[in-house]
């Protein structure tokens, strides 16, 4: 008996960011620690403690807050920390000038929501229609150019079956079988065939590797 466990697949589009300044995609600092102080007029203020907070690319941050999945290809380059020292450090820079990938679940249409944000100026397309990029291609680019900036959802999609071996015990972490323990019986790329006990018999089902996590030192008896 065979079945298949799926979660919502994403559709991806290459979108051009509106340029509002010279020098490429703007970055901002979010979060961090703050300390209180009073200005010369005696008003209560606060400032961010130096070295705290996360540096993020503004369009990516806005789109993620609006519920979109975003992939901004990143490269690491050596740059001087400041003009007063020759010391250099690795910094993140967009690989593609003004371009990023935006994704949302297949079957949904979020173009109106996307354009309302006033972040995107256009979408890569042909004949007046946007081009949908194959998820496998986008995942491949993420592995190469993720630069440590991927969301937790994108990192989950990047998992492959290579971390599983036949005989492993795993737990389903999403979908209709969430929480069920299964035994890996075959691994084929990002897809895993797993056995579980159901209604007194063994059922073999095909599950995406990103929907499973290995349970160390456990055994499953279907």
C-alpha positions in Angstrom: 0.0 0.0 0.0 1.5 3.3 -1.0 0.6 6.9 -0.2 2.2 10.3 -0.4 2.6 13.1 2.1 2.7 16.6 0.8 3.0 20.1 2.2 2.2 23.3 0.4 4.6 23.8 -2.5 5.8 27.3 -3.3 5.8 29.1 -6.6 8.7 31.5 -7.1 9.1 34.6 -9.2 12.1 36.9 -9.9 11.1 40.4 -8.9 13.0 43.7 -9.3 13.3 45.9 -6.3 12.5 49.6 -6.5 15.7 51.5 -6.2 15.3 54.5 -3.8 19.0 55.3 -3.3 22.4 55.1 -5.0 24.4 52.1 -4.0 21.9 49.2 -4.3 19.5 47.5 -1.9 19.3 49.4 1.4 20.1 47.7 4.7 18.7 48.5 8.2 19.3 47.2 11.7 16.4 45.5 13.6 16.2 44.3 17.2 19.1 44.6 19.6 19.5 46.1 23.0 18.6 49.7 23.8 19.6 52.1 26.6 17.6 55.1 27.9 19.0 58.6 28.1 17.8 62.2 28.2 18.6 64.8 25.5 19.6 68.3 26.1 16.0 69.3 26.5 15.5 66.7 29.2 13.3 64.5 27.0 13.5 60.7 27.5 15.0 58.9 24.6 16.6 55.6 23.8 19.4 54.5 21.5 20.6 51.1 20.3 23.6 49.7 22.0 26.5 49.4 19.5 27.1 45.9 18.2 23.6 44.6 18.9 20.7 43.9 16.5 20.7 42.2 13.1 21.6 43.9 9.8 19.0 43.0 7.2 18.2 44.0 3.7 15.1 46.3 3.8 13.0 44.9 0.9 13.6 41.3 2.1 12.6 42.3 5.7 9.4 44.1 4.5 8.3 41.2 2.2 8.8 38.6 4.9 6.8 40.6 7.4 4.0 40.6 4.9 4.0 36.8 4.8 6.0 36.2 1.6 8.9 33.8 1.3 12.0 35.6 0.0 15.3 34.5 -1.3 17.9 37.2 -1.9 21.1 35.6 -3.4 24.0 36.8 -1.3 27.8 36.8 -1.9 30.4 37.4 0.7 33.1 40.0 0.0 36.1 41.4 1.9 35.8 45.0 2.8 37.7 47.4 5.2 35.8 47.8 8.5 36.3 51.6 8.2 38.5 54.1 6.6 40.7 54.4 9.6 42.0 50.8 9.6 43.3 48.4 7.0 41.6 45.5 8.8 39.0 43.7 6.6 35.9 41.7 7.3 33.5 39.6 5.3 30.3 41.4 4.5 27.1 40.3 2.7 26.2 41.8 -0.6 23.3 41.0 -3.1 24.6 38.9 -5.9 22.1 40.3 -8.4 21.7 44.0 -8.6 18.1 44.9 -7.6 16.7 41.4 -8.0 15.4 38.9 -5.6 13.0 35.8 -5.6 9.6 36.0 -4.0 7.5 33.0 -3.3 4.0 32.0 -2.0 2.0 28.8 -2.0 0.9 27.2 -5.3 -2.8 28.0 -6.1 -2.7 31.4 -4.4 -2.5 34.7 -6.2 -0.8 37.4 -4.1 0.1 39.9 -6.9 -2.1 42.6 -5.4 -0.6 42.2 -1.9 2.9 42.2 -3.4 2.5 45.4 -5.4 0.7 47.2 -2.5 3.9 47.1 -0.5 5.6 49.6 -2.9 8.8 47.5 -2.8 8.7 45.8 -6.2 9.0 47.7 -9.5 8.5 44.7 -11.8 8.6 41.0 -12.4 10.6 39.0 -14.9 8.3 37.7 -17.6 7.7 37.0 -21.2 4.8 37.9 -23.5 3.2 40.0 -20.7 3.1 37.1 -18.2 5.4 36.5 -15.2 7.8 33.6 -15.4 7.5 31.0 -12.6 10.9 29.6 -11.7 11.0 25.8 -10.9 11.3 25.2 -7.2 14.2 22.8 -7.7 16.2 25.6 -9.5 15.5 28.1 -6.7 16.5 25.5 -4.1 19.8 24.9 -6.0 20.5 28.6 -6.0 19.7 28.8 -2.2 22.3 26.1 -1.5 24.9 28.1 -3.4 24.0 31.7 -2.6 21.9 31.6 0.6 24.7 33.4 2.5 23.1 32.5 5.9 20.1 34.8 5.2 17.5 32.1 4.6 14.3 32.0 6.6 13.5 28.9 8.7 10.9 27.8 6.1 13.4 28.0 3.3 16.1 26.1 5.3 13.5 23.4 5.9 12.8 23.1 2.2 16.5 22.7 1.6 16.8 19.5 3.5 17.4 16.4 1.3 17.2 12.7 1.8 21.0 12.5 2.1 20.7 12.7 5.9 18.7 9.5 6.0 19.7 5.9 5.7 17.7 2.8 5.3 16.6 1.5 8.7 16.6 5.0 10.3 13.7 5.9 12.6 12.2 9.3 11.8 9.4 11.6 13.0 7.1 13.4 10.7 7.1 17.1 11.6 4.4 18.4 9.3 1.4 17.4 7.2 -1.4 14.9 8.0 1.0 12.4 9.7 2.6 15.1 12.0 4.1 13.4 15.0 4.0 9.9 13.6 7.2 7.7 13.8 8.2 5.9 10.7 11.0 3.6 9.5 13.0 4.6 6.4 12.9 1.9 3.8 14.3 3.7 0.7 16.0 7.1 0.0 15.7 8.7 -3.5 17.0 12.3 -3.6 14.8 14.6 -1.6 12.1 11.9 -1.2 12.0 9.2 1.4 9.9 6.0 1.4 9.0 5.1 4.9 7.0 2.3 6.6 4.5 2.8 9.4 2.0 0.7 11.2 -1.7 1.4 10.3 -4.7 -0.7 11.1 -2.7 -3.8 11.9 -0.6 -3.8 8.7 2.5 -2.1 7.3 1.9 0.9 5.1 4.7 2.3 2.9 4.4 6.0 2.1 6.5 8.5 0.2 7.5 11.6 2.2 9.6 14.6 1.4 12.8 14.7 3.3 12.2 18.2 4.7 9.1 16.8 6.5 11.1 14.3 8.5 13.7 14.4 11.3 15.8 11.5 12.4 15.3 10.1 15.9 18.7 8.8 17.1 18.8 5.5 18.8 15.2 4.6 18.3 13.4 1.7 16.7 10.0 1.5 15.0 8.0 -1.7 14.7 5.3 -1.1 12.1 
